[in-house]
């Protein structure tokens, strides 16, 4: 066997061993779970949607996006079956992302380290905890990892297969969580910018336009299905009613206000047996929300655009380093018991400072990527630079359960930081090696 082929075969064997060890760690960790958690309101909604025929409008025009109910349709109602699938889907998705990241590096020594590092990142508590809950989060995170893996593959090797897979996964993302559609819109905008600045033009234009069309389809479905209705009731109750200025704005736009509605001030939708959604005395209010709420709330966000962009920093802890332990299943154990190691892989303690430092660094490295024509750097740079727009979106979209909703842009930010660090380190090693070889040739 040639030396090059032997080296490549050895690398593949090492990656397989590392992946097998990774699988063993995650499966063994799952043995401690007493039973999956199913006691969430969203869980019942998803099972109800899954009970409808996929050929009926009730399935597609329900209160939740259709992808997770589609998974439940084929998996059934057995919680153990669902969580087992979620676990294996997560392992395979993150394994593929780890492999593509490793393959994109030039230095052979860094490849297994990068593979190991991405897998270790996916062992963080904030990622593995969702596998044992019957919610959309585990599937959504796994689809996200797959989407990033295929995105990087498309940047490395653009062809019909990579493009088709990328579009398919983008569709799955947009219809598993509504906020993902806005992420695709943001990515589309970034790709259009790159289209005008890069020689790698046509693929960016095609994908940017496609992502925009997927966004339109997803938001149209969400609007038609009233996905925004409950979040808006949360926001009105918790943010509008307690603020006299905001209340006056909506009252001037025709929103009926009475003493019964003011009793909901400071309370989420589900408070007092969801009184804001069922109290007969609030029927005129709910009718106004259904007919005008979505449009008027968008106008409100634009009218108070400074608040829209800045209020996110009033909840820095929830938005940039949320505590999600409340969601863990019975007897859940984090894989990393060493707090320093866990903090290294998934920094939380100084989450806001990480956000600031990462965005500043990404801005600087964007110039390096442009000058050096590092196309693959687009992925981590995009993950980092979109963290603030996503944070603004999450804060303004729903005032309830913000910690869980903030999970996604925090995972993207930290993943982007580490992938960018790997790419930069690989670039520095490559440049250093080239200079050393040049000096040897010149015999200096």
WODASUL-V478136 format. One line per field, one symbol per residue. phi: phi as a letter, one per 20 degrees, with the letter a starting at -180 (. if undefined). psi: psi as a letter, one per 40 degrees, with the letter a starting at -180 (. if undefined). burial: I if it has 16 or more other C-alpha atoms within 10 Angstrom, else O. Layout:
phi: ???
psi: ???
burial: ???
This chain:
phi: .fffffffffffffffffffffffffffffffffbfececffgfffffffffffedfffedefcgeffgfffgeendffffffffgfffffffffffffffffeeeffffgfffgfffffgfefgfdffffdcecfffffffffffffffffffffbebffffffffgffffffddbffffffffffgffffffgedceeeggffffgffffffgfffffffffelfeffgffgfffeceffdgffffffffeoffcbfffffegndfgeflllgfecfffdffffffffecgffffffffffdfffgedfgffdgffedbfedfgeffgmfcffeeefffffffcfcgdgfffgffffffffffffffffelefffgffffgffeffgffffffefbedlfffffgfffffgffffffffffffffffffffffffffffele
psi: hidddddddddddddddddddddddddddedehdiihefiddddddddddeiieeiddddfaeiiedddddddddaehdddddddddddddddddddddddddeidhddddddddddddddeeidedddedfigieddddddddddddddddddddghadddddddddddddddedhddddddddddddddddddeeiegddddddddddddddddddddddddefdedddddddddddddehddddddddeeehhhiddddeeheiideifffddeehdeedddddddddedddddddddddfddddddddeefddddegiheddeiihfhhidhdhdddddddghddfddddddddddddddeddddddefgddedcdddddeedddddddddedheifddddedddddddddddddddddddddddddddddddddddef.
burial: OOOOOOOOOOIOOOIOOIIOOIIOOIOOOIOOOOIIIOOOOOIOOIIOIIIIOOOOOIIIIIIIIIIIIIIIIOOOOOIOOIIOIIIIIIIIIIIIIIIIIIIIIOIOOIIIOIIIIIIIIIIIIIIIIIIIIIIIIIIIIIIIIIIIIIIIIIIOOOOOOIIOIIIOIIIIIIIIIIIIIIIIIIIIIIIIOIIOOOOOOOIIIOIIIIIIIIIIOIIOIIOOIIIIIIIIIIIIIIIIIIOOOIIOOIOOOOIIIOOOIOOIIIIIIOOOOOIIIOOOOIOOIIOOIOOOIIOIIOOIOOOOOOOIIOOIOOOOIIIIIIOOOOOIIOOIIIIOOOOOOIOOIIIIOOIIOIIOOIIOIIOOIIOOIOOOOOOIIIIIIIIIIIIIOIIIIIIIIIIIOIIIIIIIIIIIIIIIIIIIOIIIOIIOOOOOOOOOOOOOOOOO
